[in-house]
Amino acid sequence: MKLWQIFRKGVLLGLSFQKNFVEPLMQLDGTTFKGLLRVFTSYVDLLINALPGLIEDEGNLEGCANKFF
């Protein structure tokens, strides 16, 4: 696949994401949006905590990349 085709697909995907996901979110009122953001943040935290071998102490990030690769 040519580089231009990859770039074009990426742009189209980004535009589709904005139209189908971001624009409807912008129509929510503040309280609903904050609640949805809190749920999403909790979900991401749950996924991160499910990763094996995470460093318990966030202050010690040296060599962190080596644990994942």
RODRENGU-377659 format. One record per residue (C-alpha): x, y, z; chain. Coordinates in nm, 3 decimals, always signed. Example, Ala and Ser with C-alpha at 12.3 -4.5 7.8 and 13.67 -1.06 7.14 Angstrom:
+1.230_-0.450_+0.780_A .
+1.367_-0.106_+0.714_A .
//
This chain:
+0.000_+0.000_+0.000_A .
+0.134_+0.340_-0.090_A .
+0.210_+0.595_+0.179_A .
-0.052_+0.833_+0.035_A .
-0.324_+0.568_+0.067_A .
-0.231_+0.504_+0.430_A .
-0.237_+0.879_+0.502_A .
-0.574_+0.918_+0.328_A .
-0.728_+0.630_+0.524_A .
-0.598_+0.782_+0.848_A .
-0.750_+1.121_+0.767_A .
-1.084_+0.964_+0.673_A .
-1.084_+0.761_+0.993_A .
-1.015_+1.074_+1.198_A .
-1.297_+1.266_+1.028_A .
-1.536_+0.976_+1.081_A .
-1.439_+0.958_+1.449_A .
-1.504_+1.328_+1.493_A .
-1.843_+1.316_+1.320_A .
-1.968_+1.000_+1.492_A .
-1.818_+1.037_+1.840_A .
-1.690_+1.386_+1.923_A .
-1.977_+1.593_+1.783_A .
-2.249_+1.406_+1.978_A .
-2.042_+1.439_+2.296_A .
-2.024_+1.814_+2.251_A .
-2.404_+1.829_+2.267_A .
-2.420_+1.684_+2.619_A .
-2.473_+1.915_+2.913_A .
-2.189_+1.969_+3.160_A .
-2.309_+1.728_+3.428_A .
-2.368_+1.443_+3.183_A .
-2.034_+1.502_+3.012_A .
-1.846_+1.505_+3.345_A .
-2.018_+1.182_+3.450_A .
-1.933_+1.016_+3.119_A .
-1.575_+1.134_+3.148_A .
-1.554_+0.992_+3.502_A .
-1.683_+0.653_+3.380_A .
-1.437_+0.654_+3.088_A .
-1.147_+0.744_+3.318_A .
-1.241_+0.462_+3.556_A .
-1.255_+0.219_+3.263_A .
-0.910_+0.324_+3.139_A .
-0.771_+0.290_+3.493_A .
-0.921_-0.059_+3.512_A .
-0.754_-0.156_+3.184_A .
-0.420_-0.015_+3.296_A .
-0.437_-0.197_+3.629_A .
-0.512_-0.522_+3.445_A .
-0.178_-0.507_+3.260_A .
+0.069_-0.760_+3.395_A .
+0.392_-0.645_+3.553_A .
+0.311_-0.280_+3.610_A .
+0.538_-0.083_+3.838_A .
+0.361_-0.024_+4.170_A .
+0.552_+0.296_+4.248_A .
+0.484_+0.559_+3.980_A .
+0.779_+0.760_+4.107_A .
+1.017_+0.491_+3.982_A .
+0.965_+0.503_+3.606_A .
+1.322_+0.420_+3.501_A .
+1.323_+0.115_+3.279_A .
+0.945_+0.114_+3.254_A .
+0.954_+0.080_+2.875_A .
+1.160_-0.238_+2.906_A .
+0.879_-0.407_+3.098_A .
+0.643_-0.373_+2.805_A .
+0.876_-0.448_+2.514_A .
//
